[in-house]
Amino acid sequence: MSRIGILEPVGLVGKELRDQLESRRALWREVRLFSQREAGIGTLTDVGGAAALVRQLERDDLDSLDLLLVCDPRPEELEFLGSVPDTLGVVVVAPTTSVPAGRPVVAGAGLDGIRRGEILVSPHPAVVGLAHLLRPLLALGLDEIVVTVLRPVSMYDQEALGEVFEQTRALLEFKTPSAGSRFSEQVAFNVLPGSAEEAAAMVEQLGAVLAGPTRIAAHSLQAGVFHGLAMSVFCQLAPGVGIEEVTAALCGEERLEMAETPETVGPVAAAVGDSVLVGEVKAAPGRPGGFWLWAALDNLTRGGASNAMEVATRLLTAPS
């Protein structure tokens, strides 16, 4: 049984990780909570049904752990990853920026050869969903991907959720929402452009996960949605591929769920689920082999903690 650390455990992803560790008690004998942020150090929370104190991460802590789960770090907080002990497994969870020397991994295919001492990245939630959605299509001649990601507010933090809740309440009371510390613009009932840096990170991570010559273009939009991530994906397959072949390939992927009512698929339908929910699959007019896919997933479970825990479990249980 292992000693596991969680860095930044009180955020939305950190809480989901703590909840999932509760159901995996056979995997660990101790869970320690750490922070590099002044506001997080000294926080009293819980893990495994017991009270736990968040303390500052020190370099010596790395030598005493078997696994460290790093939750959505800021770029300036990654310096300590430059010297990871060979005995330590590291999984960085759901980053929206690039992780230097990190290897993006998604549960399922692609976990062969992972080892302790390297930086494994459970990538951007959209990349996790796209990997499950697109891997089955590689055999059908997948050549090009163009994806638009609708980003929920829970991709940020609890403070961001609170701000958008206050914006929503103000609008329903016919008032002008106030600017907050997380958002200077109205997000509630709105759609705004995402950052170029996030799009670049998604392209880089997805390219590494698919490990092929496929051309990839991606961008994100900040949607006025509290929870659940949705994706519109164009796929260019071989010209002779038909929609029946596409559907059959998707049905064979373990972590995909084909919706019985595709017209209802969206963030609400996917929230709290642990699969990538696939809605409409349709041929693109005028593009032989071109298809549009619509899918959604819970960014904190399947797109975050669930993928990270499956990677971590494989890492801890693999023969050394």
N, C-alpha and C positions, 0 to 999 in steps of 0.2 A: 504494500500500500504506500501511496506517495504523499509527499509534502508539496502542497500547491499554494502558490501566491497569486493574488489578484491585485494588479496595479490600477488604481482609480475604480474602486468597487462600488461606489455609491451612486454612480450615474445610471442611466436607463439600461445600457448594455451590461454594466456591472451587476445591477440587481438581477437581471435575467440569468447571468452566469451563476450567481449565488443560488438562485432558485433551482437551476438545473443540476448543480452540484449536490443539492439536497437529495435528488432522486438517483444519484450515482455514488452512494455512500461506499460501495465496494471498491471505488477507485482511489480513495484517499484516506489518510489517517489524521491529517491536519491541514487546515486552510488558514493562511495568514493574509491579512489585508494591508495594503500599502498605498501611499500617495506621494507624489512629488509636488503637490499643490498645497499652498498654505491653508486654503479653505478646507481641504480634505483631511489634513493631519489632525488627529484627535477626535475624529467623528466616531460616535458610538452607533453601531449598526448590528446586524446579526448574520450568521452563516451557520448552516447545519443545525438550525434550531437553537443556537446558543448566541449570547451576546458577544460581540467582537469589536475591538478598537482598531481604528485605522492609524497606522504609524508611518513615519517617514521611511522611505526606502533607502537603505544603505548598501554600499558595494558588497559588504560581507554577507548580506542576505541572499545574494545570488548563489553563493557557494553552499547554502544550507537547504536549497529547494530542489525538487525534481522537475517542477513545471512552474512557469510564470505566465499568466494571462494578462496581457497589456490592453487596456480598454481605450480605444479611440484616442490615441495620444496626439498631442500637439507636436509640430516638427521640432521645437526646441527641447522637447522632453525625451528625445530618442538617443541622446548622446551615450547613455549608459549601455546601449545595445552594442557598442563597439567592441566590448570585451566580455563575451558570454562564455561561461565555463562549459567545457565539453559535456559535463554531466547534467546540464540544465536544458530542458526543453522550453522554448519560448514561442508563444502564439500571440501575435498582435491582432486584435479583434476589430474588424470593421473600420479601418482607417479611411478617411476621405482624402488623404494626401499620400504621396509616395513614401515608402519606408526604405531607407538606404540598406542595401544588401539583403533585403527581405525577399522571400520566395513565396509568392501567392499560391495558396492551395485551397481546393474545394473538395468537400467530402465526396466519396465515390471514386472514380478513376483519378489517377494522378497522385495518390498518396504513397506509392511504392518508393522506397528509398529515403523517406523523411527520417531525420535523426535529430538527436539532441545536439546542442552546440551551434545549430543554425537558426536563423530568424525565419520562422514560418508566419505567413500573413493570411489570416482569414479575411478576404478582401472586402471592398465596398459591397454593401448588401445587394446592389444591382448586379455586380459582377458574379456574386454567388448565384443569383437567380438566372442570369444569362448563361452561366456555365452549364447548369442543369438543362436549360432550354435548348442550348445550341450543340452540346456534345453529341446528342443523337443524330444531328443533321450533318455532321462532318462526313459520314459515309455516303451522304447524298450529294456530295460535291459542293459543300458550303464554301463560297468564294468571297462573299462580301456581307458585312453587317452594318446597318445604320440604326442606331437606337436612341430614342428619346425617353429619358427617365423622369417621372414625376416624383419628386422628392417630398416626403412628409416632414412635418415639423419635428417629430420625434427622432429624426436623424441628428438633431442638435442635443438638447438637454431638457431637464425639467423646467428650467427658467424660461426657455423658448416656448414650451407648451403653455406655461402660465401667461406669457405675453399674448399669444395668439388667442387664448381663451378670453382674456380681457378685451382684446380687439373685437372678438365676436360679440361679446356682451354689449360693448359700446355701440356697435353697428345695429344690433337688434333693438337698442334703445334710441336709435336715430341720433347718435352722437358721433363725433369725429374721434377715431382712436388716437391715443397718445403714442408718441414714439417711445420705444423702450431701449434697454441696453443691448438686446439681442437683435432687434429688427428696427431699422429706421423708417421702413416703409410698411404699408398695410399688407399683411399676408393673408389674413382671413378673407374668404370669398375672392381670392385673387390668385394669379399665376405670375411669377417673376422669373427672369433668367437666372440660371445657376452660374457658378464660377468656371472659368476656363481651366483652372488648376484641378478642380474636381473631375472635369471631363478628361483631362490628360491622364489623371491617375486611373480612371476607369479603363481607358484604352490600353494603358500599359499593363494593368493587372489582368484584363481579359485576354490580351495577347499572350501573356505568360501562361495562363491557365489552359488555353486552347492549344498552345504550342504548335501552331501551324502557320502557313503563309496567308491566312485569311485577312482580307482588308477590313479594318474596323473604324467606324466613326461614331462618336457618341457625344451627347450633351445632356445636361440636366436642367429641369425647370423646378423652381420652388413652388409647390402647390399649396393651396390653403387647406391642407388635409392634416389632421392631427397624427394619424398613424396608418402605416401600410404604404408600401411602395408599388407603383404601377409602371409598366414599360410598354412602349410601342416599338416593335422591332421589325425592320425590313431585312429579309434574308435572300441572298441570291444563291440559288442552288443550280445544279446542272440543268440545262434547258429541257430535258425530257422528263424531269421529275413531276409527278402529279400530286394533288392534294391528299389522295389516299395514302401515298407513301410517306408524306410528311406526318400525317396524323398517326399512322402506325408506328413510326419511329418515336414520336413523342410519347405514345402510350407505353412504350417499353422502358422508359426512364423511371427509376424507383422513386425519386423525390419530386416528380411532377404529378399533378392531379388535373385530369381533364375535366373541366366543369360540365355538369349536366345541362346547365342553362348559361351558355357563354355570355349572353347579354347582361347578366348580373355581375360579372367579374369586375372587381375593382378593389381599392384599398379596404373597404368595409368587409367585403367577402373574404379577403385574405387575412385580416387581422386575427392574431392569436393562433393561426394555423401553423403547421410545421412543414408545409409543402409549397412548392411554387404552383399557383393556381393558373391554369392556362384557359383563356377564353377563346376569342375568335381566332381562327386560322383561315386565311383567305388568300387566293391567288392575286397577284398584283397585275392589274390590266396592262397589257402591252409589254410585259416583261416575262418571257418564257423562263420558267424556273424561279421566278421571283414570288415571294410570299410575305404577307404581313401577319405578324403574330401579336397578340395582346395578352399580357400576363401580369400577375400581381403576387406579392409575397409580403409576409410580416418581416419588416426590417430588423426587428430585435430578436426574433426566434430563428427561423430558417436563414435569414440574411445576416445574422450576427452570432448569437450565443450557441445555437444548435450546430451550426457549421463548425465553430471553434471547438466545441466540446467533442464532436466526432473526430476532428483532427487530433485533439489532445489525447483522446482515448486511444487512438491508433498509436500515437507517439509513446504513451506510457506503457502500453501492453505489447509493443513490438519487441521481438528478441533483440538483445543488445549485441 
